[in-house]
């Protein structure tokens, strides 16, 4: 899978997107923030939530209210070819 560059994402945010997509391919669901934090060596799940919120502000993903793991990646940001 390739990820398009130049959309205002940091390198870490691109890594997070790739990790989320890999997790979804394997488990058919988004990874919880705890797992994101563990994978990237962040001190708490709040750091993962902050990254996801920043990515949402950039239009990369959106949130479904009151849903566990309730974020959806916007299609144009991911190229599964």
KAHUSUL-V583942 format. One record per residue. N is the residue number from 0. RES is the residue in one letter. SS is DSSP state (h for helix, s for strand, l for the rest). PSI is psi in whole degrees, -180 to 180 (none if undefined). D_CENTER is the distance of its C-alpha to the mean C-alpha in Angstrom with 1 decimal. Layout:
[[N & RES & SS & PSI & D_CENTER] [N & RES & SS & PSI & D_CENTER]]
This chain:
[[0 & X & l & 140 & 14.6] [1 & X & s & 156 & 14.6] [2 & X & l & 126 & 12.3] [3 & X & l & 144 & 14.4] [4 & X & l & 170 & 15.1] [5 & X & l & 20 & 16.8] [6 & X & l & 21 & 14.6] [7 & X & l & 8 & 14.5] [8 & X & l & 145 & 11.3] [9 & X & l & 165 & 12.1] [10 & X & h & -41 & 12.3] [11 & X & h & -40 & 10.1] [12 & X & h & -37 & 7.2] [13 & X & h & -40 & 8.2] [14 & X & h & -41 & 8.3] [15 & X & h & -44 & 4.9] [16 & X & h & -43 & 4.2] [17 & X & h & -40 & 7.5] [18 & X & h & -46 & 7.2] [19 & X & h & -46 & 5.1] [20 & X & h & -40 & 7.8] [21 & X & h & -42 & 10.4] [22 & X & h & -43 & 10.1] [23 & X & h & -39 & 10.4] [24 & X & h & -37 & 13.3] [25 & X & h & -39 & 14.9] [26 & X & h & -3 & 14.6] [27 & X & l & 26 & 14.2] [28 & X & l & 161 & 11.8] [29 & X & l & 149 & 8.3] [30 & X & l & 145 & 8.5] [31 & X & l & 161 & 10.1] [32 & X & h & -31 & 9.5] [33 & X & h & -44 & 12.6] [34 & X & h & -39 & 11.5] [35 & X & h & -47 & 8.5] [36 & X & h & -44 & 11.4] [37 & X & h & -44 & 13.9] [38 & X & h & -39 & 12.2] [39 & X & h & 3 & 11.8] [40 & X & l & 24 & 15.1] [41 & X & l & 151 & 14.3] [42 & X & l & -28 & 17.3] [43 & X & l & 163 & 15.8] [44 & X & h & -22 & 13.0] [45 & X & h & -34 & 13.7] [46 & X & h & -40 & 12.2] [47 & X & h & -43 & 8.8] [48 & X & h & -38 & 9.5] [49 & X & h & -42 & 10.8] [50 & X & h & -45 & 7.9] [51 & X & h & -41 & 5.9] [52 & X & h & -41 & 9.5] [53 & X & h & -41 & 10.1] [54 & X & h & -34 & 7.5] [55 & X & h & -40 & 9.2] [56 & X & h & -29 & 12.4] [57 & X & l & -3 & 11.9] [58 & X & l & 11 & 11.6] [59 & X & l & -33 & 8.4] [60 & X & s & 169 & 7.5] [61 & X & s & 164 & 10.0] [62 & X & s & 142 & 11.1] [63 & X & l & 122 & 13.9] [64 & X & l & 141 & 16.4] [65 & X & l & 31 & 17.6] [66 & X & l & 133 & 15.3] [67 & X & l & 135 & 13.9] [68 & X & l & 34 & 10.3] [69 & X & l & 51 & 11.0] [70 & X & s & 148 & 8.0] [71 & X & s & 128 & 8.5] [72 & X & s & 132 & 7.1] [73 & X & l & 133 & 10.3] [74 & X & h & -47 & 12.4] [75 & X & h & -17 & 13.7] [76 & X & h & -15 & 10.7] [77 & X & l & 133 & 10.8] [78 & X & s & 105 & 14.3] [79 & X & l & 11 & 15.2] [80 & X & l & none & 18.8]]
